[in-house]
Amino acid sequence: MTPRGLKAVARAALLTIVLGGSAFLLSGCSWQDALALGWPTGITPEGKLNRELWIGSVIASFVVGAIVWA
């Protein structure tokens, strides 16, 4: 990769980190809400299992997306 291309990738990564961090800080969400990835805390045992399934599926989709993108 050329230095110019590497610089563009670094700039895009920095912009993503800054905008993502700003969105998180300005949204008013707690750290627990952010780690839940949009799923509310369950009251019943089934609700808690569904939350774990949701978080696992989001992590798996990130992994698959990273593999496809690479």
Backbone hydrogen bonds, N-H to C=O, Kabsch-Sander energy under -0.5 kcal/mol:
donor,donor_aa,acceptor,acceptor_aa,energy
6,L,2,T,-2.5
7,K,3,P,-2.0
8,A,4,R,-1.7
9,V,5,G,-2.0
10,A,6,L,-2.3
11,R,7,K,-2.3
12,A,8,A,-2.2
13,A,9,V,-2.4
14,L,10,A,-2.4
15,L,11,R,-2.4
16,T,12,A,-2.2
17,I,13,A,-2.3
18,V,14,L,-2.7
19,L,15,L,-2.7
20,G,16,T,-2.5
21,G,17,I,-2.5
22,S,18,V,-2.4
23,A,19,L,-2.4
24,F,20,G,-2.1
25,L,21,G,-2.6
26,L,22,S,-2.6
27,S,23,A,-1.0
28,G,24,F,-0.6
29,C,24,F,-0.6
34,A,30,S,-1.9
35,L,31,W,-2.0
36,A,32,Q,-1.2
37,L,34,A,-1.0
38,G,33,D,-0.9
39,W,36,A,-1.2
48,K,44,T,-1.9
49,L,45,P,-2.0
50,N,46,E,-2.6
51,R,47,G,-1.9
52,E,48,K,-2.0
53,L,49,L,-2.5
54,W,50,N,-2.5
55,I,51,R,-2.5
56,G,52,E,-2.4
57,S,53,L,-2.4
58,V,54,W,-2.1
59,I,55,I,-2.3
60,A,56,G,-2.5
61,S,57,S,-2.1
62,F,58,V,-2.0
63,V,59,I,-2.2
64,V,60,A,-2.6
65,G,61,S,-2.4
66,A,62,F,-2.3
67,I,63,V,-2.3
68,V,64,V,-2.6
69,W,65,G,-2.4
70,A,66,A,-1.8
